Amino acid sequence: MASVLAKKQKKKSNYNLKELKTLGNQLLSSRTHINNLPLLITFISPSSSPQFVLESLLSLQSFFITVLSDLPSSNSQINIDENELSKDPELVYKLWLKAKFDDFVKSLIDVAVSSQADETLNEIVLDAIMDFVKLGKDGRFQSSIYQRFLHAIVYSPSGLDSLLNSLVSKFFMYIDVRYFTYITVEKLARSLDSRGIEDKNNKSAHEDSEDLSRPSNLELAIHKIHYILSQIPPFDIKGGQSEYEMWSQLGLSSKEIDGKGLKEVNQKKGPKKCNSDVLSTSQIAKKIKLKFTKAWLSFLRLHLPLDLYKEVLVNLHQAVIPYLSNPIMLCDFLTRSYDIGGVISVMALSSLYILMTQHGLEYPNFYEKLYALLVPSIFMAKHRAKFFEVMFDIIFNIIVEVI
């Protein structure tokens, strides 16, 4: 601590890499240098050079990995009174560490979603964030960190194509990542549906949130949500998938998924007992299908940009309907789309016909509207081949029924 106090007035910009490395080594060597911790966190910033961010990150990550399991949860802090704090200096220290860890994670997310950040550095920061998601309390998936990360990605006014591609390619093969992605996407879509993207008074996501009310950024956020949803591989045990990978150490437990008794599990059960609660493949498939359904339905309630609307309609019958817990829940979206007319009706045709023939949807005006689409322009439409394929299929089925 003496070394830090001696440099108390030293500006952040005056440190060099060697001094920064020394600060990190001191932090890792003894608690007496704990005041180096907040100083190192200040270097995790989009405005810092990549070398400084990386050097600070390596030290801070090494430090927090060793103490993470001892940090109190956010929920436990609510129930701590001042008398208890005055009697337990160690608890005060742990609460302070937890606050600094939250600051560190926020800084990592700020760097990850910054348009200024170097792509190579973004990869390293992404890995660090996901490591903390993995190495949380008792080895459970830290959904709060992951949700904050996805919120920042979606709300960012930058495209973040490289970051999203890395997230998808590196982590979407893990079942627990998919599960909590669906949960977060559903919440994001509901938020956009209920009030749009509004100026966030709480700047915890990132600095530029005041720009998010602009229509272009609203559309960008919707496009990001669709990209995330469309890139999650389906989890279908009918295809013979009997094994699966989890990112977190303990996987998905029944109590964690149900959201009940999680606090008691953390306090009273060790990892071995928690493992006994891990769900079977069929149970996980059922839970994920429900989350998949909720996420997609929430997304489809948004006011989709026209280009995205068309893209969704074209792929819905193959990429979404087969994996829904109850496909008939798409009836409102598809009938509204079919009633619009023109090319939108043509694009909605395949999915709507599947709901009618395979899932029992009754739509009395279907054939009347179908025949109304037979105008000269349909022969020049981009999706005319699919239209006539469905049309011939319908006519064939009618003939078979008559015979």
N, C-alpha and C positions, 0 to 999 in steps of 0.2 A: 504494500500500500504506500510505503514511503516513496517509491519510485514514481508513483502516480501523483502524489501530493507535490513532489518537487516540480512536476511539470503541469501543475494544475492550470496555470494560465496559458499553457501552450496551445496554440490553435490547431484544430484538426488538420488543416491543410499543410502544417509544417512537419508532420510525421513522414518518415520514409518507410520503405518496406521492412528494412532491418529492425527499426524500432517497433514497428507493428508486430513483427514476429516475436520480438522480445516480450511485448505485452501479453501475447498469447501464451508463450511458454511460462511466464510468471503466473498467469491465471490457472494454468493446468498443474502447476507445481505446488501451490499452497493457497489456502483460503485467505491468507493475509493480503493477497493481491486481488481480492474479489472486486475491488473498485475498478479494476481493468475491464470488467464485464460490460458496464454501460458504455464505456468509451469505445470498446471494440464494436459494439452494436451500431454506433453512429456511422461507422464505415460501411455498413450494409445499406447502401443507398444507390438509387439510380444515378445520382450525380457523382459518385465516387468512381475512380478508375477501376477497370475489371481486376487488375492485379491486387488492389487494396481490398476490394470486395472478397476476392478469393482467399486472400491471406487471413482476413478476419473470419470468414466463414469456416475455414478449416479449424481454427482454434475454438470458435464458439460451438461448432458441431461436436467436436471432441469433448468439450466441457459438458454440454447439456446431455449428451448420450449417457454419461456416467451418473447424472443426478435425476434424470427424467422420472424414473420409477418412484422417487421419494417426494416428488412435487405434489402438493394438494390439488384436487380437482377444482374446477371453477365452482361447482355446486357446493362443495364443502366450505368454501370461503364465506358463503352467505350466512352460515350458521355459527360463525366464530364471533364471540363478543370481545369487548375490549379487556375485560378482566382476565379472560383466558390468554389473550396476547401478552398482557403484562407479566404473567407467570411463566411464560414459555418463550424465551428468546429464540430457541431453535425453530419454533413454529413461525415466528416473525421472519426469520431468515428464509425459511422455505417459501413463505408467501411472497417475499421480495423476489426470490429466484423465479417463482411462477410468473410474476408480473414482468420480469425481464425476459423470460422465455416467450411470453406473449408478444412483447415488443420485438423480439428477434424474429419470430414467425411473421409478424406483420411486415417487417423490413424485407424479409425474403420474398414475400408475396409482392410487395411494391417493386422490387427489382425484377421479378419474373414477368410482371405485366407491363413493365415500362417499355415504351417504344425506343428508348435510348440504349437499352441493354444490348450487350454483345450476344450473338446467338450461342456461342460456345459457353459463355457464362450462364445463359438461360438454362442450358442443359444441366449444368452443375447445380444451379439453384433449384430446378425442378426435382432433381434426384434428392437434394437435401430436404425439401418440403415433404416429399413422399416417404423419405426415411423416418421423419418425425410422425407422419401418419401411421406408419407401420410400428414404430417402437414406442407407442403410447403407454398409458397406465396399464400394467399387467399384460402387456402385449396385445391389447385390443386395438381395433381400427379406430383411429382418432377422427371421427366424423366431423367434429367441430372445425378442425384445421382444414380438412378436405373441402368442407362446404364454404369456408371463408375463401379458399383458393379458387374454387369454381365461380363463386360470386364475383371475385375480382376480375377473373378472365372475361366473364360475360358482360360486366358493367364497364369494362375498359373501352375507351373510344378508339383503341388501336385494334387492328385485325387479329394479331397474335397467331397467324397461321402456323409459324414454325413451332411455337410453344404447344399449340393444340395438337399438331401432328406428333410431336414427341410424347405428349401425354397419352395419346391414343395408342401409338405403337409400343410404348414401354409398359403401360399399366392396364390397358383395357382387357387384357387376357385374364386378369384376376377377378374372381367372382365377387369378392367383397367390394372391390373398386367399382364394378358395374352396379352392384346393389345400391351403394351410397351415391353413385352418380345419378341413378334414376330418382332417388329421393330428393337430391338437391335440384335437379332439373325441374321436377314437379313444383317445388317451392318457387323457383325462379319464374317459371311460366305463370304461376298463379299471381305472383307479385306484379308481373308485367300486365297481366290480364285485368287485374283489379284497379290499378292506378297508373299503369305505364311506368316508364323510368323517370323518376322524379329526383330532384336534387337531394342528395343524401346529406343531412345535417351531420351525421356521424361519418367522419372521413376514414373510418377503419379500412374500407376497401382500397381506396387509392385517392390520390390528390385531385384528380381531374373529374371527380364525380359531378361537379356542377354543370358539366357539358352534356350530361347524359339525357337531358330532357329533349334534346334536339331530335327531330324525326329520323335523320340519317343514322344517328347512334342507336335509336330504338330499333330500326331495321337491322342494324349490325348485330345487336344483341340477340334478336330473334334468329338471325342466320347462324349465330354461334350455337345457340341452343339446339337448332336443328342439326348442325354438324355433329355436335356431341352425341345427340340421340342416335343419329343414323350410323355412327361409327362404333357403337357398342355391339359386339358380336352377340347374336341370339344364344340363349342357353336352352337347348332343347334336348332332353334326355331321350326323346324318340329316335334321335339320330345315333344312339348308341353311346352317348357321352356318359360314362360312369365315374370318371375321375375329374377333378377340377383343382385349380390352384387358388390359394388365398394369398393376398399380399401381407396381411397381418399375421402375427404368430399364432393366434388362437382361433382364427376364422370367424364364422358367424355362429353365435350361440342363439338358442331359442329365446332366451330372456332378452338378449340384446336386440333381436329383431322385433320382438313384441313390445319393447320399450318399457317393460315393467320389471321392477326389482333390480335394475342394473346397479344402482348404488350399493344395495345390499350384497350383490354378487361380488363387487369390487372389494368390499370390506371383509366379508366373511369367507370367501372362497379363494383358494389358491388356483393357479393355472391348471393344475391337473383336474380339479373338480370342474372347472369351467369347460374343459375339453369334453367332459361327459355330456355337456349340453349342446355340443355342435350338431347341427341339423344334418339329416341324410340328404343324399343327392336329390331325391324326389321332393323332399320338403323345401329345399333351397330353390328348386325349379319352380315350384308353386309360388313361393314368396316373390321371386324375381319376376315372374309373369304378372303378378298383381302390381308390382312397382312399375314395370314396363307399361302396363295399361294406364295407370294413373298419370305417368309422365307424358305419354303420348296424347292422352285426352286433354290434359292441361295445355299442352303445346298447341293442339288443334283449335283451342278456343281463342287463341291469339289472333289479332288482325294481321294475317300473313301478307308480306309483300307479294305482288302478283307473280314475279318470277319464282319465288319460293313456293307459292300456292300451287303452281303448275307442277313443279318438281315433286312435291309431296303427293299430289293426286296420281301422278304417273307411277310412282313406286309403292303406293299404299297397299295394293293387293298382294304384293310379294314380300315387302319388307316389314309390314306392320300387322296386317290382318291375321296371318297364321300364328302369331305369337301373343295375341291378346287373350286375356282371360275370358272375355265375353265380347266377340266381334260386333254383336248387334249394337253395342254402345256407340259405334261409329255412325249409326243411322242418321242422327241429326246433322252431323257435319256433311255426310255424303248427299243427303237429300237437298240440303241447302245449296251445295255445289252443283248438283244436277239441275236444280231449278234456275240457276243463273243463265243457262243457255250457252250456245256457241261452243268454243273450244273447251271451256271449263266443264261443260256437260259431257263432252266426249271423253275428257280425262277422268271424270268421276264414274263413267259407265262401268268399267270392269269391276271396280270394288263394290259398287252398288249392286251389280248383278250377282256377285258372289254372296252378298248378304241375303239377297232374295232367294237364291237357289240352294244355298248351303246352310243358312242360319235362320230361315223362316221369316225374314222381313217382308211385311206386306206394304206395298206401295202402289195404290190403285192407278195413279197417273203415270206410271213408268212407261207403258207402251205408247201412250198418247204423246208424251214428250220425246220418246225415242223416234217415232215417225216424223215428228216436227224437225228433227235434226237432219232429215234427208232433204237437204237443199243443195243447189249446185256447188256452193262453196265447200261443202264437206269433202268433195272429190279432190280438193286442193289442200286440205288441211294436213298439217304435219303428222298427226296421229290417225290418219284415215285408215291405215292398215289394221290397227287395233280396233278401231270402230267397226269396220266391216267384219272382222273376226268375231267380235261379240254379237253383232247383228245376225250373222249367219248361224251362230250357235243358238241364239234365241229362236230364230225361225225354225231351225231343225227340231228343237225341243217342242215347239208348238205343234209341228207336224206329227211328231212321235206321239204326243198326247192325244191328238185327234184320231190317229190310227188305232 
